[in-house]
């Protein structure tokens, strides 16, 4: 086994994913062969990853895909053996070692955990092969002691695998001293012994002003402070995984083209919009439920969804169907990605009850197609091209369902040489199953040009690499990385 260290948080969205990615890149720059690992993740932002020793591919959380990129290695399903993809408020699709294993309600999922721990430990035995170091990311908080007896994501894993833990506290949200001291107070002795120290994250201003805070935490816990990390501006250039960030993306800056993205209840893979957000002439606004689609938007993008029919029904409840019809009548453009593509058609059928709700729902009627949900999921990395622009694309597919109808005679893309998607007769509405569409720099520039906006000149993928380098450099400056890496055992 490779040596390992684990970052756990005092809560969700404290910045663990970015810190793990930054530490992975820092370790790589030191010449270490490093790998990421997250036992259990909950996210509808999934990525395609290899299944070692098998043909085909599986799903992992987008954050682990990014962390693998930081390590300079191909992502594998063993980097995130359990992925939960929420479909309702109380139930999720369960993906184990990359493959869909069924659905489970929250209470039922707790009973599954002992069996899932077997998959976690199996992947754990594989992920570090050939590596010097594995950096593990927890989920939520170890202070959720009501879930401790069956935990596989935090201390349940750390104690079984004997991995030392560094806690991450988010000072930007306030109460960081209480969060760390409170975690120390309520952890059982076995778990408390696993904690080697902590990191203060997202600090703004003069770090010396927190010196007394560090002394207070030391007095309450006796834990070592490994450093205070400033607000990392470069993190905004990285793909986001947690839907918590969508609240911060609901506000944009006035630019030449406004792109409106309805914030679906089960929105999936919304990092598809990141390359557009990076364009200086493009303002991307995620529209929360209850707010109308902005009338000054030139483009509406309907993103992926983990529950197409459910989100289609809520789309109408919000009145977005009327807003979208008015947008099209004004001459606006519409793009549907994956589940968003399915919504643009006449009807979505779910005869097998795969999504667990209504068996059928009328679509938005902007494309003359319909979709039938099918049990077998398509998960693969692909090469593609844009049919209207004749330019290369690259990305991946993760979807259930097959879409067909007259408008498919005008495909939006070719995926692995096969026609995909559909384009309306006037060319202003199109949909595709291809995730990563806007990540192709030449296509993105040409597409924006067709909307009357100057785009291009941006190497999006290189921008992500540069951001990882910048974050790694800042962590080396503000953290005792040597001490953190030396903890690993």
C-alpha positions in Angstrom: 0.0 0.0 0.0 1.1 3.6 -0.7 1.4 6.0 2.2 -1.8 8.0 2.7 -3.2 11.1 4.5 -6.8 12.2 4.6 -8.5 15.6 4.6 -11.9 15.7 6.4 -14.0 18.8 6.9 -15.9 20.4 9.8 -18.8 20.6 7.3 -19.7 20.4 3.7 -18.3 22.9 1.2 -15.4 23.9 3.3 -13.0 23.5 0.3 -11.8 19.9 0.8 -11.9 19.1 -2.9 -9.8 22.1 -4.0 -7.3 21.5 -1.2 -6.9 17.9 -2.2 -6.4 18.8 -5.8 -3.9 21.5 -4.9 -2.0 19.1 -2.6 -2.0 16.4 -5.3 -0.5 18.9 -7.7 2.1 20.1 -5.1 3.1 16.4 -4.4 3.4 15.8 -8.1 5.7 18.8 -8.5 7.9 17.4 -5.8 8.3 14.3 -7.9 5.9 12.0 -6.0 3.6 9.6 -7.7 0.3 10.6 -6.1 -3.3 9.5 -6.4 -6.6 10.8 -5.1 -9.3 8.8 -3.3 -12.7 9.6 -2.0 -14.6 6.6 -0.4 -18.1 8.0 -0.9 -19.2 11.0 -2.8 -22.7 12.5 -3.4 -22.9 14.5 -6.6 -24.8 14.6 -9.9 -21.6 16.1 -11.5 -20.1 12.9 -12.7 -17.1 12.1 -14.9 -16.1 9.1 -17.0 -13.3 6.9 -15.7 -11.5 3.8 -16.7 -12.3 0.4 -15.0 -8.8 -1.2 -14.7 -8.7 -4.6 -16.2 -12.0 -4.3 -18.0 -13.4 -2.9 -21.2 -15.7 0.0 -21.0 -15.9 2.8 -18.5 -17.6 3.9 -15.3 -18.6 7.0 -13.3 -16.8 8.9 -10.6 -17.4 12.3 -9.0 -16.1 15.2 -11.0 -13.9 16.3 -8.2 -11.9 13.0 -8.3 -11.5 13.5 -12.1 -10.0 16.9 -11.4 -7.8 15.5 -8.7 -6.5 12.8 -11.1 -5.7 15.6 -13.6 -3.8 17.3 -10.8 -1.9 14.1 -10.3 -1.2 13.8 -14.0 -2.8 10.3 -14.2 -5.8 8.7 -15.9 -8.9 8.7 -13.6 -10.1 5.2 -12.6 -13.3 4.1 -10.8 -11.3 3.1 -7.8 -10.6 6.7 -7.0 -14.3 7.1 -6.0 -15.8 3.6 -5.4 -19.2 4.8 -4.1 -21.0 7.6 -5.9 -24.5 8.7 -4.9 -26.5 10.6 -7.5 -29.6 12.2 -5.9 -32.8 11.7 -7.8 -35.3 12.9 -5.2 -35.1 14.6 -1.8 -34.9 11.2 -0.1 -33.4 8.8 -2.7 -30.4 8.4 -4.9 -29.0 6.3 -7.6 -26.1 4.2 -6.2 -23.0 3.8 -8.3 -20.4 1.2 -7.1 -17.0 1.0 -8.6 -18.3 2.9 -11.6 -21.4 0.9 -12.3 -25.0 1.6 -11.5 -26.0 -0.7 -8.6 -29.6 0.4 -8.1 -31.5 3.1 -6.2 -31.9 3.5 -2.5 -33.8 5.8 -0.2 -31.8 7.5 2.5 -32.8 5.2 5.3 -32.3 2.1 3.2 -28.9 3.3 2.1 -27.7 3.2 5.7 -28.3 -0.5 5.8 -26.3 -1.0 2.6 -23.2 0.6 4.0 -21.5 -2.5 5.5 -21.6 -4.1 2.0 -20.4 -0.9 0.4 -17.5 -0.8 2.8 -16.2 -4.0 1.1 -16.2 -2.2 -2.2 -14.5 0.8 -0.6 -11.7 -1.3 0.9 -11.3 -3.3 -2.3 -10.8 -0.1 -4.3 -8.5 1.2 -1.6 -6.3 -1.8 -2.0 -6.0 -1.0 -5.7 -5.9 2.8 -6.0 -2.4 3.2 -4.5 -0.7 0.6 -6.8 2.5 2.2 -8.1 2.0 5.3 -6.1 4.1 7.0 -3.4 1.2 8.8 -1.8 -2.6 8.8 -1.7 -4.5 11.9 -0.6 -8.0 11.0 0.6 -11.0 13.3 0.8 -13.7 12.8 3.3 -17.4 13.7 2.8 -19.5 16.0 4.9 -18.1 16.0 8.5 -16.9 13.4 11.0 -18.9 15.3 13.6 -22.1 13.6 12.2 -21.8 11.1 15.0 -25.4 9.9 14.5 -24.1 8.2 11.3 -20.8 7.0 12.8 -21.7 3.3 13.4 -22.0 2.7 9.7 -19.8 5.4 8.3 -17.7 4.6 5.2 -16.8 8.2 4.2 -14.9 9.7 7.2 -13.7 8.2 10.4 -15.3 4.8 9.6 -12.9 4.6 6.7 -9.9 6.3 8.4 -9.9 3.9 11.3 -10.3 0.8 9.2 -7.6 1.9 6.8 -5.4 3.5 9.5 -5.1 6.8 7.6 -4.2 9.9 9.6 -6.6 12.9 9.3 -6.2 16.6 8.9 -9.4 18.6 9.5 -10.3 21.5 7.3 -12.3 24.5 8.8 -13.9 27.2 6.7 -13.3 30.6 8.3 -15.2 32.5 5.6 -18.6 31.1 6.8 -17.8 32.0 10.5 -17.6 30.0 13.6 -14.5 28.1 12.7 -13.1 28.0 16.2 -16.4 26.5 17.5 -16.5 24.1 14.5 -13.0 22.7 15.3 -13.4 22.7 19.1 -16.9 21.2 18.8 -15.6 18.4 16.5 -12.9 17.6 19.0 -15.4 17.6 21.9 -17.9 15.1 20.3 -15.6 12.7 18.5 -15.1 9.4 20.3 -11.6 8.7 21.5 -10.8 6.2 18.7 -11.7 8.9 16.1 -10.0 11.8 17.9 -6.7 9.9 17.9 -6.8 9.8 14.1 -6.7 13.6 13.9 -3.1 15.0 13.5 -4.1 18.7 13.1 -6.1 21.1 11.1 -6.1 23.7 8.3 -7.9 27.0 8.3 -9.3 27.6 4.8 -10.7 30.6 2.9 -9.1 33.4 5.0 -9.4 37.0 3.8 -7.0 39.7 4.9 -4.1 39.8 7.3 -3.4 36.2 8.5 -1.7 37.5 11.7 -5.1 38.7 12.9 -6.0 35.0 13.5 -3.0 34.2 15.7 -5.1 34.4 18.9 -7.7 32.1 17.2 -5.0 29.5 16.6 -4.0 29.7 20.3 -7.6 29.3 21.3 -8.0 26.2 19.1 -4.8 24.8 20.5 -6.1 25.3 24.0 -9.4 23.5 23.3 -8.0 20.6 21.2 -4.2 20.4 21.4 -4.2 19.9 17.6 -1.5 21.3 15.4 -2.3 24.0 12.9 -0.7 23.1 9.5 -1.4 26.6 8.2 -4.0 29.2 7.2 -4.9 29.2 3.5 -6.0 32.5 1.9 -9.0 32.8 -0.4 -7.9 31.0 -3.5 -9.1 33.1 -6.5 -7.7 30.5 -8.9 -10.3 28.0 -7.6 -13.0 29.8 -9.6 -11.3 28.5 -12.8 -11.7 24.9 -11.7 -14.8 22.7 -12.5 -17.2 22.8 -9.6 -18.8 19.6 -8.3 -21.0 20.6 -5.4 -24.3 22.2 -6.2 -23.9 24.5 -3.2 -21.8 26.8 -5.5 -24.8 27.4 -7.7 -26.1 30.0 -5.3 -23.0 32.0 -6.0 -23.3 31.5 -9.7 -26.8 33.1 -9.8 -25.2 36.5 -10.1 -23.2 37.6 -13.2 -21.4 40.6 -14.6 -22.8 42.6 -17.5 -21.2 41.4 -20.7 -21.9 41.2 -24.4 -23.8 37.9 -24.3 -26.0 36.8 -21.4 -26.4 33.0 -21.1 -29.3 31.9 -18.8 -29.1 28.5 -17.2 -32.2 27.3 -15.3 -31.1 25.8 -12.0 -32.9 22.5 -12.3 -33.7 20.7 -9.0 -31.6 17.7 -10.1 -29.1 19.6 -12.2 -26.2 17.4 -13.4 -22.8 18.2 -14.8 -23.3 21.9 -14.7 -19.5 22.3 -15.2 -20.4 22.0 -18.9 -20.9 25.7 -18.7 -17.5 26.5 -17.2 -15.8 27.2 -20.6 -18.5 29.8 -21.4 -18.0 31.4 -18.0 -14.3 31.8 -18.8 -15.1 33.8 -21.9 -14.6 37.6 -21.2 -17.6 38.6 -23.4 -20.0 36.0 -21.9 -22.1 36.4 -18.7 -23.5 33.0 -17.5 -26.3 33.4 -15.0 -27.8 30.3 -13.2 -31.4 31.2 -12.6 -32.8 29.8 -9.3 -36.4 28.4 -9.0 -38.9 31.2 -8.6 -37.0 33.6 -10.7 -38.0 34.2 -14.4 -35.5 33.5 -17.2 -34.0 36.9 -18.0 -35.5 38.6 -21.0 -32.1 40.0 -22.1 -30.5 36.6 -22.5 -29.3 35.8 -26.0 -28.9 32.1 -25.2 -30.6 29.7 -22.8 -28.8 26.5 -22.0 -30.8 23.7 -20.4 -28.2 21.5 -18.6 -28.2 17.9 -17.7 -30.5 16.4 -15.1 -30.5 13.3 -13.0 -34.3 13.2 -13.1 -35.5 14.5 -16.5 -39.2 14.0 -16.0 -39.2 15.4 -12.5 -37.2 18.4 -13.6 -39.4 18.9 -16.7 -42.5 19.1 -14.4 -40.8 21.6 -12.1 -39.6 23.5 -15.2 -43.3 24.2 -15.9 -44.2 24.9 -12.3 -41.6 27.7 -12.4 -43.1 29.1 -15.5 -39.9 28.7 -17.3 -41.7 27.0 -20.2 -43.5 30.3 -20.9 -40.3 32.3 -20.5 -38.5 29.9 -22.9 -41.3 30.2 -25.5 -41.1 34.0 -25.3 -37.3 33.8 -25.6 -37.5 31.8 -28.8 -40.2 34.1 -30.2 -37.8 37.0 -29.7 -35.3 35.2 -31.8 -33.2 33.8 -28.9 -31.1 30.6 -29.2 -31.5 27.4 -27.0 -29.1 24.5 -26.4 -30.1 21.4 -24.5 -27.4 19.2 -23.0 -28.2 15.5 -22.2 -31.3 15.7 -20.0 -31.8 19.2 -21.3 -31.8 17.8 -24.8 -34.5 15.3 -23.8 -36.6 18.1 -22.3 -36.6 20.0 -25.6 -38.6 17.3 -27.4 -42.3 16.5 -27.6 -42.5 13.8 -25.0 -40.3 11.9 -22.5 -41.4 8.3 -21.8 -40.3 6.2 -18.8 -42.1 2.9 -19.3 -39.8 1.0 -16.9 -40.1 3.5 -14.1 -36.4 4.1 -14.1 -36.7 7.6 -12.6 -39.2 6.4 -10.1 -41.9 9.0 -10.7 -44.3 9.8 -13.6 -44.2 7.4 -16.5 -44.5 10.1 -19.1 -44.4 13.9 -19.4 -44.9 16.3 -22.3 -41.7 18.0 -23.4 -41.1 21.7 -24.2 -41.8 21.1 -27.9 -38.9 23.0 -29.3 -37.5 20.0 -31.2 -39.5 17.4 -33.1 -38.2 14.4 -31.2 -39.2 12.2 -28.3 -37.2 10.2 -25.7 -37.7 6.8 -24.3 -35.9 5.9 -21.1 -34.1 2.6 -21.2 -32.5 0.5 -18.4 -29.0 0.4 -19.9 -26.9 3.5 -19.2 -24.4 4.8 -21.7 -21.1 5.8 -20.0 -18.1 6.4 -22.3 -15.4 8.9 -23.3 -15.9 9.9 -26.9 -14.5 11.8 -29.8 -16.9 13.9 -31.7 -17.4 16.8 -34.2 -19.9 19.6 -34.7 -22.1 19.0 -37.7 -23.1 22.6 -38.3 -19.6 24.0 -37.9 -17.5 21.0 -39.0 -15.2 21.4 -36.1 -13.7 18.7 -33.7 -15.2 18.1 -30.3 -14.3 15.9 -27.4 -16.2 14.9 -24.3 -18.2 12.1 -22.7 -21.6 10.6 -22.5 -23.5 9.6 -19.3 -27.2 9.1 -19.9 -30.2 6.8 -19.8 -32.6 7.0 -22.8 -32.8 7.1 -26.5 -34.0 10.1 -28.5 -35.5 9.8 -32.0 -37.7 11.8 -34.4 -37.7 13.9 -37.5 -35.3 16.6 -36.2 -32.7 13.9 -35.6 -32.3 14.0 -39.4 -30.4 17.3 -38.7 -27.8 16.0 -36.2 -26.0 18.4 -33.9 -22.9 16.3 -33.6 -21.2 13.1 -34.7 -20.2 11.0 -31.7 -17.7 8.3 -32.5 -18.8 8.7 -36.1 -22.5 8.2 -35.3 -25.1 11.0 -35.7 -26.3 12.5 -32.4 -28.7 15.1 -31.3 -31.1 17.3 -33.3 -31.3 20.8 -34.7 -34.5 22.8 -35.3 -35.4 23.8 -38.8 -34.3 27.4 -38.2 -31.1 26.3 -36.6 -31.7 28.3 -33.4 -32.4 25.3 -31.1 -30.3 22.2 -30.8 -29.7 19.4 -28.4 -27.0 16.8 -27.9 -26.0 14.0 -25.5 -22.4 15.2 -25.6 -21.0 16.5 -22.3 -18.0 18.8 -22.7 -19.4 20.5 -25.9 -18.2 24.0 -24.9 -14.7 22.8 -23.8 -13.6 22.6 -27.5 -11.9 26.0 -28.0 -12.4 26.3 -31.8 -16.0 25.3 -31.6 -16.8 27.6 -28.8 -15.3 30.5 -30.6 -17.2 29.8 -33.8 -20.5 29.2 -31.9 -20.2 32.5 -30.1 -19.4 34.2 -33.4 -22.7 32.9 -34.8 -24.4 34.6 -31.9 -22.6 37.9 -32.7 -20.0 37.7 -29.9 -16.3 37.6 -30.2 -14.9 34.5 -28.5 -11.8 32.4 -28.6 -8.2 33.1 -27.7 -8.8 31.0 -24.6 -7.3 27.6 -24.0 -9.8 26.4 -21.4 -8.0 23.2 -20.5 -4.6 25.0 -20.1 -6.5 27.5 -17.9 -7.4 24.6 -15.6 -3.8 23.4 -15.5 -2.6 26.9 -14.7 -5.1 27.2 -11.9 -4.0 23.9 -10.4 -0.3 25.1 -10.6 -1.3 28.4 -8.9 -3.2 26.7 -6.1 -0.3 24.3 -5.5 2.1 27.2 -5.2 -0.1 29.0 -2.8 -0.5 25.9 -0.6 3.3 25.4 -0.6 3.5 29.0 0.6 0.8 29.0 3.3 0.8 25.4 4.5 3.5 23.1 6.0 3.1 20.7 3.1 6.2 18.8 4.1 4.7 18.1 7.5 1.3 17.1 6.0 3.0 14.7 3.5 5.2 13.3 6.3 2.1 12.3 8.3 1.2 9.8 5.6 1.5 6.2 6.6 
